Amino acid sequence: MNNKIIAEDLEFIVSHNLPWESFKNSTVLITGANGYLPAYMLETLLYLNDKYNAKIHVLALTRNKKRSFERFNYYKGRKDLEFLFQDVCDPLNIKKGRQLNYIIHAASQSNHEYYKTDPIGTLSANTIGTINLLKKARKESCKGFLYLSTGGVYGRVEDKNIPIKEDDYGYLDPTEVEACYNESKRMGENICVCWNYQYGIPTKVVRISYVYGPGMNLNDRRVFPAFIANIVKGRDIVMTSNGSDTRAFCYIADATVAFFTVLLMGKNAEVYNVGIEKETSVKELADLLTRSFPEKGLKVVKRQADKSRVDNKMRIHRSLFDISKIKALGWAPVFDLSQGCKRTVLSYGE
């Protein structure tokens, strides 16, 4: 790995006491592989090959050939990495004789812009795509199936129920087009549970808090990548809201350990929250980032509120998970927000 920060993260991940030997001589399919969360999982498996000769064959399913080759250029020519360029909803184009042992389903249009421009494409990966993969998992007698879900399935939860446990749910309106992502993620979870119940597929689900770190698309207009892009490019952070909304920001290396913990040690048909136990407001995040790089001389600038951010029934103001369930498996986050932010910014200079 030619990026020092990511290389350190991979070493951190595999240093955890997990049954990594379960992957030895296996084939692992990762959908949406060039997304920054599954990309870290992919690189972890390749790192296990390099360090422990695990002989894992990784099948990376993506739709964007150009972006995939750019993201994984460092691994070009490796025989243990094979790309499948297709839609996850289509029949899997896997070479005959290739036995699948694990499936990690991360293919999803998680960017809010798609919720209005392509709601059908957004919900299809989470529903039709999930069924398509589970059919394959059943045929192949897969040892493990991990579904990457979202904290968005909780909807807008009342403050009295925060931190949110896995069995707490708030408001979601299924008649809103923009609910396509969260509602289909809910359905995807139920699909996983049903396939475990009826066919015994070893499905497991992670509900992910706000994860950040190296590999984020700096052209993404969402708060965290937009703020990071400003720091990297030496621009003041511009806020068009009062910054009072809070999130629990989890560093990607911690989150990746959590994903593998659930896949390898979690109970079948169970859901696990992945996050940290501290809320941070958007304003606090902006202040922390500018404060962490004083040499850049940047500041937080407030401008008139963005009219597109008018409050509505669907908007989530607070998001904080109860992570006691996954902590019982032996996982806990290590990186605090200050450490993670510094590592993220530095990774873009590598």
N, C-alpha and C positions, 0 to 999 in steps of 0.2 A: 504494500500500500504506500503510495507516494505522498499521501497527506498525513502529516505527523499527528494531528489531532484525532483523525479517524483511526489511525493505526493504534494509538494509545487507547482509544475507546474499545477497539476489538480485543485488545489484550485484557482490558478490564472486564469485558463481558465473559470471555472464556475462562477467566480466572475463578469464576464462581463455581461453587461445588454443586454442579448439576450432573445428572447422568448423561453426559455428552456421548458416552459410548453407545447409547441407543441409536445414534445416527450412523454408526460405522457400517460401511458397505451398503448404505441405503440410497434411495432416490427421493429427492424432496422437490415437489412442485410448489413454486411461489407465484401467485397471480398478482398482477399489478406491480411487478418486481422492481420497476424503476421509480416507484414512489419512494420518498425518503425514509419511511418507516420500514417497508419490506426490504429495501436496498440494504439496510443495516443487518437484517436477518440473513440475507443472501451472503453478504460479505463475512458474517460470522461463520457460516458453514464453510466457506472457502478457506477462512483462517484456520479452522479446525483441520482441514486437509493439509495445509502448509505446516502446521505446528505438530500435529499428532498423526498424520498420515491416515486420516479417518476414512478416506476413499468414498466420500459423499459425492453423488452426482446431483447437481442442481439444475432443475428445469425452470427457466425464468420466462413466465408468460407476460407479455406486454403487447400493446398495440402500436407504440411509437418506436419504430426501428432507429431513427436518427437519435432521439433522446436516449435510448437505451445504450447505444454504442458510445455516446458521449459520457454517460454516467459511469459505465463500466469499461471505459477505454483501457484502464490499467490491467484488466483481466483478459484482454484480447488474446485469442489463440489458446486459451486454456481448454483442455479436454474435459474438465470436470464441470464446465458451465455451458449449458445449451439453451438457446433462445427459442421460444415459440411466439411468433408474431401473429396474434389473432385476438378476436373478441372472446372474453371468458364465457359468453353466452352461446358460442358456437361449439360444435363437437370438437373435442380436444385432438389436436393434430400431433399425437405422440408416436414416435417410431415403434414399430412392432417389436415385441420382445423386451421393452423397457417396463419393468415392474415398478409401480409407484408404492412408496412406503409411507410418506407423509405429505399432506397438503396444507399449505398456509394460504388462506384466501384473504387477500388484501386489495384486490382489484375493486376500485370504487371511485366515483367522481365526487370527491369530498369538497371541492371548491364551490363556494356559495354561488358563483356566477352561473354554474351549470344548472342550478335548481330551477331557474327561470328559462334558460335557453334550451336545456335538454333534460327535462324532468323524466321522460321515459327512459332515456339512456342511463340516467342516474339511478333510478329504481331497479332497472333490469339486472345490473351487475350484482346487486344485493339479493335478488330473488331468483330470477332465472339462472343467473350465473352460479349461485350457491347450489341450486338443485342439480345443475349440470355437473358440478364438481363432486357432489355427494353421490351421484350415480356412479361416477368413476371410482370414487373411494370404496363404494360397496363392491364393485366388480373386481377391484384390485386387492380387497381385504386390507385396506390401509391400517397402519398402526396408530395413526393420529391425524386429526383434522382440526386445525385452529382457524377460527373465524374472527377477524378483526372488526369489532363493532365500535360503537361510539357512545360517549356520555350523552349525546344528543337524544338517545332513546328515552331518557328520563323526562325530557320536556322541561317545562318551567315549573320547578319545584318550590314549594313554599319554604320560607326561611327556617321555619320550625323543624323541617325535615332535612336540614343541611348540617353536617356532612351526609351525603346521600349513600344509603346502603343499597345493595343489589336488588332488594325487593321494594324499593320506594320509587314511585312514579308520579310525575306532575302532568301539566297540561300540554297536550299536542292536539292540533286540529287536523284530522285527516282530509278535510275538504280544502285545505290550503295547498296550492300547487307546490309551494316551497317546503312543504312537509315531506316531499318525496324522498329525501335522503334519510331523515330520522325514522319515518314510518317504515320504509323498506328495510332499514337496518333492524328494526324491531321484528319484521317478518322474517328476515334472514336468520335471526336468533331462533325464532320458533321453528323454522325449517330444520335447523341443526338439531334441536331438541327432539323433533318428531322423527328424524332419521336415526337418531340414537335409539329412541323408544321402539320403533317398528323394525329396524334392521340392525341395530347394535353397532352402528358406526361410532367410533370413539371421538365424538365431537366435543370441542371446548370453545368457550367464547371469552374474549377480553373486551371490556368496555373501556375505551381509552379516553383519558383526560386530555388536556392540551399539551401535546408533546412538541418539543422544539429541539433544534440542534443542527449540526452540519448536514448539508444536502437539501435544506429548504430552498424552494424556488424564490429568489429575491424579487421576482416580478409579481409574486402573489400579493394581492392588495389587502390581505388580512393583517391584523394588527402586528403580530410578532414578526413575520418575515419582512413586513414593511418597515418596522422600526430597525431591524437588523440591517436592512439594505441602506437605510439612512446612515447608520454608524459606519458601515463598511465603505460607503461612498463619500463620507465626510460631510453629510448634510444635517442640518438641524432637524429634530423630530417635530413634525407638525401634528397637533391634536385637534380634531374637529368635534370632540365630545368632551364632557367633563371628566372622562376617564375613571368613573366610579365603578364600572362593571369589573367584576373580579373573576379570575381563573386560577386554577392550580397548575402551574407550569412545571412539567416533568421533562428532564433532560433525556435525550434519545438513548443514550447508553443504558441508563437505568430502565427505561421502558423496554428496551430489547431484552434485557435479562428477564424482565417480568413476562414477556411473551413466551420465551423459551421455558420459563418456570412452569407456566400454565400448560403448555403443550406437553411437557415431559412429566410433570408431577401433579397437575390438576385433575380433578374428578370429572368423569365423562358427563356430558350434558349439563355442566355447571358454568356459571358466568362469574367472572372476576373483574372487579374494578382495578384499573391501573392508573395511578396518579401519585401526587404527594399530598401531605397533610397541612399545607399552608396556602392560604389564598393571597393573591397579589392583585391589586387593582391595575388597570391599564395605565393610570397616571404614575403609580409607583414603579411600574416596569419602565416607563419612559425615563423617569428620573434616575433609576438605577443604571440604565444603559449609558446615559450621558455622563453620569458620575464615574462609571467604571473606566472611561477612556478620556481622562481630563486633558491629555495631550492633544486631542482633536479639537478642543475648544468649542464643543457643540452645546446646544441648549434646547429646551423644550419650548416650542412656540404654539400658542393657542390661537385658533382661528374660529370664525363663525361656525356653529354647529352644522354638520352635514345633514341636509334635509332628508336624505335617504335613510338616515338612522332614526327616524321618528319611531317612538315606542309603539309596540304592538303586542298582541297576545302571545306571539311565538318567540319573541326575543328573550333570551336568557341573560339575566343580570348577574347571577352568581352560579358558580360551579365548583363544588368541592366534594370529593369522594370520601367515603369511609373505606379504607383499604385493609381493614382488619382481616378480611377473608383471605386475601392473597398473602398477607404477612404471616398467616398461619402455615403457609407453604414454605416459609423461610426467606421470602423476598422483602426487601425494604429499599427505598430510594437512598442514594448516597450523595448525589450532587445537589447542592443548594442552587438557588436561582443565580446568584452572583457568579459562582464557578461556571455554571452552564452557559451563561450569557457570554462570558469572556472566551470560553472554548469555542462557542459558535462563531463569534466574530473573527477570532483568530484563524478558524478553519478556512475562511474565505480568502485569507492571504497566503495560504499554502500553495 
